[in-house]
Amino acid sequence: MKKVLIVSYYFPPAGGPGVQRWLKFVKYLPDFQIEPIVYIPQNPTYPIEDEGLLSDVSDQLTILKQPIWEPYGLASLFSKKNIKNISAGIIPTIQKQSWKERLALFVRGNLFIPDARVFWVKPSVAYLKDYCHANDIDTIITTGPPHSLHLIGLALQKQGLKWVADFRDPWTTIGYHKALKLLPWAQRKHKRLEKQVLQAADAIIVTSATTKTEFESLTSRPITVITNGYDTTTEPSITLDQTFSLAHIGSLLSARNPIVLWEALFELLKEVPELAQHLQLKFIGTTSQEVKDTLEKLGLLTYVRDYGYVSHDEAVKHQKESQVLLLIEIDSPETKLILPGKLFEYLVSGRPILAMGPAGSDFASIIQETQSGSFFTYDQKMAVKNFISSCFTAYKNGSLHSTAVGVEKYARKNLTQQLAQLLTTL
């Protein structure tokens, strides 16, 4: 059985979407004659935790841990809550940033390159170099963000190991990169490190076709698209919400505030008075203050039920109980390549998806291909209203549902088979 070392920052009990990808790959790799060994920090700073995910970690899995020093602990002396939010990618719009948040973003972007976990690189290389040699490991995988972990792979490759760099998100074109207030020299260093990693890795994995196209302009190294996916589970019988519930799973960031959607609902409530008796907005995850302010201004806050962060199992339950699922992405060219992990769980929820994002988004084509809902750009308010209205009519008739087609290729085990085939060719 081939041994493969996986270097990751996020692993249970860490919660959130960044954990799911490699938690599931690790779960299924032994089925394809590959033994995963996971290397993670001993004392990480996780914005959220989900103890329930530990049940998906095999007792047979070898997990290596080494201490990490992160500057978030020092920075939080003057802004603990805000630093935790920034760590989670929750960045207020520039108009709403306090001077502490602006300072924290400047420090994060310009002093810790590529990110605040960079201090884990050197000690990790020293430890893993000896461990891999002693345990006959010849292949390593680094997964980012945080992209500093790819520097561990870059160094270990020089010791004779094969190296696969997995990009769950892009590097310098990720949505929050512009918010880091980078000085010109810092921006150049980010670009230089990104190109260095892309040109050195023996193989590169990305989660979307657009990311592959973007990276192909920077490297001639082989790039494989392996998307995120869904896990096949046996669920107890699900009872749909009695309300006309529109649910958003995950973080509703300041920049991910779909004002056109809220305005469409505001207008529909006036045009269809009956809607007020049934409407419910369910927010499962962190919701920014900017979103709440917009809803309050439009008189929609009364329809909101804010659950905050819940376990992954509970989030999946909400997906299957809600009447309509909201998939909202930032209206920016940089987010066209984002394929949110929840998309694939949405596909098998049996619920119609109302998706919004920039024209040409990769997830728009998947929704269309699977016939799982409708995608709208931010200038299509009337179309959004019509979709919600049709869903509301179907809800009243008891006929609101969705049956996605051709989704089997996104099952986690099938995706792991693709990964295993790649690893055996190195």
Helices and strands as residue ranges (DSSP letters): E 2-7, H 17-28, G 29-32, E 34-41, G 51-56, E 62-66, H 72-87, G 94-96, H 99-111, G 118-120, H 121-134, E 139-144, H 149-157, E 162-167, G 177-180, H 184-200, E 203-206, H 209-216, E 223-225, E 244-249, G 254-256, H 259-271, G 273-277, E 279-284, H 289-297, G 301-303, E 304-308, H 312-321, E 324-328, G 333-337, H 342-347, E 353-356, H 362-370, E 373-376, H 381-397, G 408-410, H 412-424
